[in-house]
Amino acid sequence: MTRCLRLLGRSAARYGALLQAPLRQTQALRRFHGSPAHAKGPPVPAEVITDDDEKGDKSVVVRDALFERVGEEVKTKATFNKVVDVFIRGDVRRRGHVEFIYAALRKMPEFGVERDLAVYHRLLDVFPKELFVPRNFIQRMFNHYPRQQECGVQLLEQMENYGIMPNMETKVLLVQIFGEKGHPVRKYQRLMYWFPRFKHVNPFPIPQHLPEDPVDLARFSLTRIANDRDARATVHQLPSTDITESGEEITLPHIVGIQSPSQVELLAAHNPSRPVFVEGPFPLWLRRTCVYYYVLRADPVPPHEKVEEPYDPERCLDYPLQLELDLDRDLGDEENFDVEDLDEGPVFAMCMIGREDQAVLNQWISGLQENNPILGRVPTLFRLDAGPRELQGAAQSAHHQGPEPETQTEERRPRGEPEVTVEEERLKQ
């Protein structure tokens, strides 16, 4: 018995020496020396810069450079898919796939594939499959792989911003990547719930691809902003190039106007002693395209000159202009409504021109005189603001058609107000 105790004591002494040796070494390495002045002060937090942050920034730059290298010559859908294929074949583990997808989402508008559902499916295919699926309720509760799930949600949000509706293939990819209870799948379910309800909510939709011809684009824009279905767009002048006798090449811009029968009646009843105004340019946005239009309008009619015409009940049967309903009213009901009626004056016509020039607007007014002969007896004032390009003076252009009108310029107004030019056209009818 005593022999066994001796053997156990020797072995304990040996193992104790071995265990104390690294402990003493670690204790020697963990000695800190500090001054007593700073011992009582509060600890100062230090900014920790890890290697992962530096690698993340470098990886994003590398991914952007990859798209720039491939798209130096031409940026199309084929070149974009080529970059995705190069990344998929480059690494089986798909390391850095989150940074690659973020870089691809930023570069999609440059390659013109921001509205292509197949390209979004290609980006979803970059994620490794069945790796981010939670295995139990604890992983699902603690947001399993949050960076990857946030990246998938951002991809679906970009699809939502561009109005791209996902399909069943999108759901299959999301379930394979994140599982049925992941945040991207919930985002997909919300899109599929709301998109069909809001898809046709706009009664005046804008086509995805606008007309490339400036004349067709002007006709479409004027028809869209006109407040009358009976309004008809008229092309007063097509864009063309002419060569004068001296050999000078002159480019004639397009002039497209629109006017409804009711506007013709209003202009015919206008008092010739009161001027009409040509104002503009006013911007009109059609998706990412901005066009400019001009209006021909007049000041509001003074109250003492207004003549109230009786309503014609047969003029519009679907939307009557006057309703006489004998309803039972209570003593607490008010018959007067506090509604502010702001009269901005009638608008007689609108137009779009190819060059912001007063002489081109003169041609538009001359073209309107065919259906509105009263314009030959009404003074015309131009209130032109600085549009996308500075308006050229009428004296600098020689494209005016018809007899030259008598032009008078008012005194120069203070800076900041639009320039007003008075033009009286008196043509023989």
ROKETI-195255 format. One record per residue (C-alpha): residue in three letters; x, y, z. Coordinates in steps of 0.25 Angstrom, whole numbers. Layout:
// ROKETI-195255
PT,resn,u,v,w
PT,Ala,X,Y,Z $
...
This chain:
// ROKETI-195255
PT,resn,u,v,w
PT,Met,0,0,0 $
PT,Thr,11,9,3 $
PT,Arg,18,6,-10 $
PT,Cys,6,10,-18 $
PT,Leu,5,23,-10 $
PT,Arg,19,26,-13 $
PT,Leu,17,23,-28 $
PT,Leu,5,32,-29 $
PT,Gly,13,43,-22 $
PT,Arg,24,42,-32 $
PT,Ser,15,43,-44 $
PT,Ala,7,54,-38 $
PT,Ala,20,62,-36 $
PT,Arg,24,59,-50 $
PT,Tyr,11,63,-56 $
PT,Gly,10,75,-47 $
PT,Ala,24,80,-52 $
PT,Leu,19,79,-66 $
PT,Leu,6,86,-64 $
PT,Gln,13,98,-56 $
PT,Ala,23,100,-67 $
PT,Pro,14,106,-78 $
PT,Leu,6,113,-68 $
PT,Arg,18,120,-63 $
PT,Gln,22,123,-77 $
PT,Thr,8,129,-80 $
PT,Gln,9,137,-67 $
PT,Ala,22,143,-71 $
PT,Leu,16,147,-85 $
PT,Arg,4,153,-79 $
PT,Arg,11,163,-70 $
PT,Phe,7,178,-72 $
PT,His,14,190,-67 $
PT,Gly,5,203,-65 $
PT,Ser,7,216,-58 $
PT,Pro,-1,219,-45 $
PT,Ala,-6,232,-51 $
PT,His,-14,225,-62 $
PT,Ala,-18,213,-53 $
PT,Lys,-30,221,-47 $
PT,Gly,-35,227,-60 $
PT,Pro,-46,221,-69 $
PT,Pro,-42,212,-80 $
PT,Val,-41,218,-94 $
PT,Pro,-48,209,-104 $
PT,Ala,-39,207,-116 $
PT,Glu,-43,205,-130 $
PT,Val,-41,191,-135 $
PT,Ile,-38,189,-150 $
PT,Thr,-39,175,-154 $
PT,Asp,-33,168,-166 $
PT,Asp,-47,164,-170 $
PT,Asp,-51,179,-172 $
PT,Glu,-39,182,-181 $
PT,Lys,-41,169,-189 $
PT,Gly,-56,173,-191 $
PT,Asp,-53,186,-196 $
PT,Lys,-42,180,-206 $
PT,Ser,-52,170,-210 $
PT,Val,-63,180,-214 $
PT,Val,-52,188,-222 $
PT,Val,-48,175,-229 $
PT,Arg,-62,171,-233 $
PT,Asp,-65,185,-238 $
PT,Ala,-52,184,-246 $
PT,Leu,-56,171,-252 $
PT,Phe,-69,177,-258 $
PT,Glu,-61,189,-263 $
PT,Arg,-51,180,-270 $
PT,Val,-61,172,-277 $
PT,Gly,-70,184,-281 $
PT,Glu,-59,192,-286 $
PT,Glu,-63,190,-301 $
PT,Val,-78,188,-300 $
PT,Lys,-87,186,-288 $
PT,Thr,-98,176,-291 $
PT,Lys,-106,165,-285 $
PT,Ala,-96,155,-291 $
PT,Thr,-84,161,-285 $
PT,Phe,-91,162,-271 $
PT,Asn,-94,148,-272 $
PT,Lys,-80,145,-276 $
PT,Val,-75,152,-263 $
PT,Val,-85,143,-255 $
PT,Asp,-80,130,-261 $
PT,Val,-66,134,-259 $
PT,Phe,-68,136,-244 $
PT,Ile,-76,123,-243 $
PT,Arg,-65,115,-250 $
PT,Gly,-54,122,-242 $
PT,Asp,-57,116,-228 $
PT,Val,-65,104,-225 $
PT,Arg,-67,109,-211 $
PT,Arg,-72,123,-216 $
PT,Arg,-64,131,-206 $
PT,Gly,-68,146,-207 $
PT,His,-81,143,-213 $
PT,Val,-88,154,-205 $
PT,Glu,-79,165,-209 $
PT,Phe,-80,160,-224 $
PT,Ile,-95,160,-223 $
PT,Tyr,-95,174,-218 $
PT,Ala,-85,179,-228 $
PT,Ala,-94,172,-239 $
PT,Leu,-107,179,-234 $
PT,Arg,-100,193,-235 $
PT,Lys,-95,190,-249 $
PT,Met,-108,185,-255 $
PT,Pro,-113,198,-260 $
PT,Glu,-100,201,-267 $
PT,Phe,-102,188,-275 $
PT,Gly,-116,190,-277 $
PT,Val,-121,177,-270 $
PT,Glu,-128,184,-258 $
PT,Arg,-142,179,-263 $
PT,Asp,-138,165,-267 $
PT,Leu,-143,154,-258 $
PT,Ala,-134,144,-264 $
PT,Val,-122,152,-260 $
PT,Tyr,-127,152,-245 $
PT,His,-128,137,-246 $
PT,Arg,-114,136,-250 $
PT,Leu,-110,145,-238 $
PT,Leu,-118,136,-229 $
PT,Asp,-111,124,-235 $
PT,Val,-98,130,-229 $
PT,Phe,-102,126,-215 $
PT,Pro,-97,113,-210 $
PT,Lys,-109,103,-209 $
PT,Glu,-114,97,-196 $
PT,Leu,-103,103,-188 $
PT,Phe,-111,115,-182 $
PT,Val,-124,106,-178 $
PT,Pro,-126,106,-163 $
PT,Arg,-126,92,-157 $
PT,Asn,-135,95,-145 $
PT,Phe,-143,106,-139 $
PT,Ile,-132,112,-131 $
PT,Gln,-124,115,-144 $
PT,Arg,-137,120,-150 $
PT,Met,-139,129,-138 $
PT,Phe,-125,135,-138 $
PT,Asn,-125,139,-152 $
PT,His,-117,128,-158 $
PT,Tyr,-106,134,-167 $
PT,Pro,-111,149,-166 $
PT,Arg,-101,155,-177 $
PT,Gln,-106,145,-188 $
PT,Gln,-121,147,-184 $
PT,Glu,-119,162,-185 $
PT,Cys,-113,161,-198 $
PT,Gly,-124,153,-203 $
PT,Val,-134,163,-198 $
PT,Gln,-127,174,-205 $
PT,Leu,-127,166,-218 $
PT,Leu,-142,165,-217 $
PT,Glu,-144,180,-213 $
PT,Gln,-137,184,-226 $
PT,Met,-146,175,-234 $
PT,Glu,-158,182,-226 $
PT,Asn,-152,196,-229 $
PT,Tyr,-152,193,-244 $
PT,Gly,-165,186,-244 $
PT,Ile,-161,172,-247 $
PT,Met,-170,162,-243 $
PT,Pro,-164,149,-238 $
PT,Asn,-169,135,-243 $
PT,Met,-168,121,-238 $
PT,Glu,-154,119,-242 $
PT,Thr,-150,130,-232 $
PT,Lys,-157,123,-221 $
PT,Val,-150,110,-224 $
PT,Leu,-137,117,-224 $
PT,Leu,-140,124,-211 $
PT,Val,-145,111,-204 $
PT,Gln,-132,104,-208 $
PT,Ile,-123,115,-203 $
PT,Phe,-130,120,-190 $
PT,Gly,-141,110,-187 $
PT,Glu,-156,112,-186 $
PT,Lys,-155,121,-174 $
PT,Gly,-144,130,-178 $
PT,His,-146,145,-179 $
PT,Pro,-144,145,-194 $
PT,Val,-155,135,-196 $
PT,Arg,-164,144,-187 $
PT,Lys,-160,156,-196 $
PT,Tyr,-164,148,-208 $
PT,Gln,-178,145,-202 $
PT,Arg,-180,159,-199 $
PT,Leu,-177,163,-214 $
PT,Met,-186,152,-219 $
PT,Tyr,-197,157,-210 $
PT,Trp,-196,172,-213 $
PT,Phe,-191,173,-228 $
PT,Pro,-203,167,-234 $
PT,Arg,-212,177,-227 $
PT,Phe,-204,189,-231 $
PT,Lys,-200,184,-245 $
PT,His,-211,191,-252 $
PT,Val,-215,202,-242 $
PT,Asn,-210,213,-251 $
PT,Pro,-221,217,-261 $
PT,Phe,-211,224,-270 $
PT,Pro,-199,214,-271 $
PT,Ile,-186,218,-278 $
PT,Pro,-180,208,-287 $
PT,Gln,-166,202,-283 $
PT,His,-160,206,-296 $
PT,Leu,-163,220,-301 $
PT,Pro,-163,224,-315 $
PT,Glu,-149,227,-320 $
PT,Asp,-155,237,-331 $
PT,Pro,-156,251,-326 $
PT,Val,-168,254,-333 $
PT,Asp,-175,241,-328 $
PT,Leu,-170,244,-314 $
PT,Ala,-176,258,-315 $
PT,Arg,-189,253,-320 $
PT,Phe,-190,243,-309 $
PT,Ser,-186,253,-298 $
PT,Leu,-196,264,-303 $
PT,Thr,-207,253,-303 $
PT,Arg,-204,249,-289 $
PT,Ile,-205,263,-283 $
PT,Ala,-217,267,-291 $
PT,Asn,-229,268,-282 $
PT,Asp,-239,264,-294 $
PT,Arg,-240,251,-301 $
PT,Asp,-245,259,-313 $
PT,Ala,-232,266,-314 $
PT,Arg,-224,264,-327 $
PT,Ala,-209,265,-329 $
PT,Thr,-204,272,-341 $
PT,Val,-190,272,-347 $
PT,His,-188,286,-352 $
PT,Gln,-174,283,-357 $
PT,Leu,-165,270,-359 $
PT,Pro,-150,271,-356 $
PT,Ser,-142,272,-368 $
PT,Thr,-130,278,-374 $
PT,Asp,-130,289,-385 $
PT,Ile,-119,295,-393 $
PT,Thr,-120,310,-397 $
PT,Glu,-116,317,-410 $
PT,Ser,-103,321,-403 $
PT,Gly,-100,307,-399 $
PT,Glu,-103,308,-385 $
PT,Glu,-109,296,-378 $
PT,Ile,-121,299,-369 $
PT,Thr,-127,289,-360 $
PT,Leu,-142,290,-358 $
PT,Pro,-147,285,-344 $
PT,His,-160,278,-342 $
PT,Ile,-173,285,-337 $
PT,Val,-184,277,-331 $
PT,Gly,-196,283,-325 $
PT,Ile,-209,279,-319 $
PT,Gln,-223,286,-318 $
PT,Ser,-237,281,-315 $
PT,Pro,-250,286,-320 $
PT,Ser,-254,292,-307 $
PT,Gln,-241,300,-307 $
PT,Val,-244,305,-321 $
PT,Glu,-257,310,-316 $
PT,Leu,-251,317,-304 $
PT,Leu,-241,324,-313 $
PT,Ala,-251,328,-323 $
PT,Ala,-259,335,-312 $
PT,His,-247,342,-306 $
PT,Asn,-247,357,-306 $
PT,Pro,-237,362,-317 $
PT,Ser,-233,374,-308 $
PT,Arg,-227,365,-298 $
PT,Pro,-213,358,-301 $
PT,Val,-210,343,-301 $
PT,Phe,-197,337,-295 $
PT,Val,-187,327,-300 $
PT,Glu,-181,321,-287 $
PT,Gly,-170,311,-285 $
PT,Pro,-163,302,-285 $
PT,Phe,-169,293,-275 $
PT,Pro,-163,279,-272 $
PT,Leu,-170,266,-273 $
PT,Trp,-164,254,-268 $
PT,Leu,-167,240,-275 $
PT,Arg,-160,230,-267 $
PT,Arg,-145,234,-268 $
PT,Thr,-148,243,-281 $
PT,Cys,-150,258,-279 $
PT,Val,-158,266,-290 $
PT,Tyr,-162,281,-290 $
PT,Tyr,-175,287,-295 $
PT,Tyr,-181,301,-297 $
PT,Val,-195,306,-295 $
PT,Leu,-203,317,-301 $
PT,Arg,-212,323,-290 $
PT,Ala,-219,336,-286 $
PT,Asp,-221,343,-273 $
PT,Pro,-234,340,-265 $
PT,Val,-246,347,-270 $
PT,Pro,-250,359,-260 $
PT,Pro,-262,356,-252 $
PT,His,-270,367,-258 $
PT,Glu,-268,362,-272 $
PT,Lys,-272,347,-269 $
PT,Val,-284,342,-276 $
PT,Glu,-291,330,-270 $
PT,Glu,-296,321,-280 $
PT,Pro,-308,311,-277 $
PT,Tyr,-303,297,-276 $
PT,Asp,-307,288,-287 $
PT,Pro,-313,275,-280 $
PT,Glu,-311,267,-293 $
PT,Arg,-297,271,-295 $
PT,Cys,-291,260,-286 $
PT,Leu,-301,249,-281 $
PT,Asp,-290,240,-274 $
PT,Tyr,-285,252,-266 $
PT,Pro,-295,263,-265 $
PT,Leu,-290,277,-262 $
PT,Gln,-301,281,-253 $
PT,Leu,-309,273,-243 $
PT,Glu,-322,278,-236 $
PT,Leu,-325,268,-225 $
PT,Asp,-336,271,-214 $
PT,Leu,-331,265,-202 $
PT,Asp,-336,266,-188 $
PT,Arg,-327,275,-180 $
PT,Asp,-325,276,-165 $
PT,Leu,-324,289,-158 $
PT,Gly,-310,286,-155 $
PT,Asp,-306,284,-169 $
PT,Glu,-298,296,-176 $
PT,Glu,-302,299,-190 $
PT,Asn,-289,307,-193 $
PT,Phe,-276,300,-195 $
PT,Asp,-263,307,-192 $
PT,Val,-255,303,-205 $
PT,Glu,-245,312,-211 $
PT,Asp,-247,314,-226 $
PT,Leu,-234,318,-233 $
PT,Asp,-236,323,-247 $
PT,Glu,-222,322,-255 $
PT,Gly,-228,326,-268 $
PT,Pro,-231,317,-280 $
PT,Val,-221,309,-288 $
PT,Phe,-223,309,-303 $
PT,Ala,-213,300,-308 $
PT,Met,-200,293,-305 $
PT,Cys,-188,289,-314 $
PT,Met,-174,283,-313 $
PT,Ile,-162,287,-322 $
PT,Gly,-149,282,-326 $
PT,Arg,-141,294,-323 $
PT,Glu,-144,304,-312 $
PT,Asp,-145,317,-321 $
PT,Gln,-155,328,-322 $
PT,Ala,-155,327,-337 $
PT,Val,-160,313,-336 $
PT,Leu,-171,317,-327 $
PT,Asn,-175,328,-337 $
PT,Gln,-177,317,-347 $
PT,Trp,-186,309,-337 $
PT,Ile,-194,321,-336 $
PT,Ser,-195,323,-351 $
PT,Gly,-200,309,-352 $
PT,Leu,-210,311,-342 $
PT,Gln,-216,322,-350 $
PT,Glu,-222,312,-360 $
PT,Asn,-232,307,-350 $
PT,Asn,-232,320,-341 $
PT,Pro,-233,332,-350 $
PT,Ile,-235,341,-337 $
PT,Leu,-220,340,-335 $
PT,Gly,-217,349,-346 $
PT,Arg,-224,360,-338 $
PT,Val,-219,357,-324 $
PT,Pro,-206,362,-319 $
PT,Thr,-197,350,-315 $
PT,Leu,-187,351,-303 $
PT,Phe,-175,342,-301 $
PT,Arg,-172,339,-286 $
PT,Leu,-160,329,-289 $
PT,Asp,-151,324,-277 $
PT,Ala,-137,318,-278 $
PT,Gly,-140,304,-282 $
PT,Pro,-130,293,-284 $
PT,Arg,-122,302,-294 $
PT,Glu,-123,317,-295 $
PT,Leu,-133,322,-304 $
PT,Gln,-128,329,-316 $
PT,Gly,-134,342,-321 $
PT,Ala,-143,343,-332 $
PT,Ala,-134,352,-340 $
PT,Gln,-123,341,-340 $
PT,Ser,-132,331,-347 $
PT,Ala,-136,332,-362 $
PT,His,-146,320,-361 $
PT,His,-159,328,-360 $
PT,Gln,-169,325,-370 $
PT,Gly,-180,335,-375 $
PT,Pro,-180,350,-374 $
PT,Glu,-172,357,-363 $
PT,Pro,-180,362,-352 $
PT,Glu,-178,376,-345 $
PT,Thr,-169,373,-333 $
PT,Gln,-168,382,-321 $
PT,Thr,-160,379,-309 $
PT,Glu,-164,384,-295 $
PT,Glu,-154,391,-285 $
PT,Arg,-144,381,-279 $
PT,Arg,-149,375,-266 $
PT,Pro,-141,373,-254 $
PT,Arg,-132,360,-253 $
PT,Gly,-140,348,-250 $
PT,Glu,-152,351,-257 $
PT,Pro,-155,344,-271 $
PT,Glu,-153,353,-283 $
PT,Val,-166,357,-290 $
PT,Thr,-167,360,-304 $
PT,Val,-180,366,-310 $
PT,Glu,-183,362,-324 $
PT,Glu,-195,367,-332 $
PT,Glu,-199,359,-344 $
PT,Arg,-208,365,-354 $
PT,Leu,-210,356,-365 $
PT,Lys,-220,357,-377 $
PT,Gln,-231,347,-376 $
